[in-house]
Amino acid sequence: MVKYSSKLQPQLLLIFSISVFSTIMPSSFGQTNMTHNLTQVDKQIPGINPNWPNIHQNVKTDFNSNVTLPDIDDSAFIHPFAIVIGNCYIGEKVLVAPTAVCRGDEGTPLHIGEFSNMQDGVVIHGLETTLNGNNLDDRRFSENGDLLKGNDSRFESGYSVYVGDNVSLAHGVLIHGPAFVGDNTFVGMESMVFNAKVGSNVAIGVSSTITGGVSIADGKFVPPGSVVTTQEQADNLPERIGSSYENINTAVIHVNKDLAKGYAKLWLDNASGLDRESMMEEGMLETSMSPLAN
């Protein structure tokens, strides 16, 4: 039997951790400006760039015949341990934190507006919106929050999940389509929004559930731990103004906008010469720098 000295255990753990991290870590620390670079893909795995295996196209299915690459703004920051797949739009200076997932391979499209944030462990996904070429009723929202029937002329431009501008999705939040979240709204940790509309300037407390086809009006406050499954419950919610969450989103947005900008710049500044040359060839460096100068 081989005995290990307790004094060696921390060093062994560190070596093991570094080995595992090196194995699973993508070659880039973070990703920006992915929209027009994913066309240069590994020949053996279509739609996947070996430099960014965590960001790739969806696959064709009977409920989604369109194969789509993510559309990510130049200034957004996607952590290498986050996943973005298929028909996802990620807007200006959005922060997508470690282990967050935007998976646009079933219900599509998914939209994350400018200056919003997806914190650690956030999941955005949706029920299928079409099947065998037929649009499914009540599976997409319009940009202004109308739930759409399959024969509505706006269906093709609708969204399985629409998250507006300046929205904070705190750690562990699930937004599952059909779902709509309006501008300047805060969704607290471990909360879920599914088959529901949440208006603008709303604050949702931690560990809350919003579902059942309800619509929460602008400016409302959902107290922590709430379960809102009927329209009567939604209509009786208190106002955000005067609540303990009144100003929470302002501070959270400020922090995450700065994080998105800072991490994107950190990654770019610390790229190796080879990485920089590759980025120049792919048109990344010039377009990635410009938003950071604002």
Summary of the structure (lengths in Angstrom):
residues: 294
radius of gyration: 20.7
end to end distance: 62.1
largest distance: 73.0
contacts: 1014
relative contact order: 0.11
helix: 22%
strand: 26%
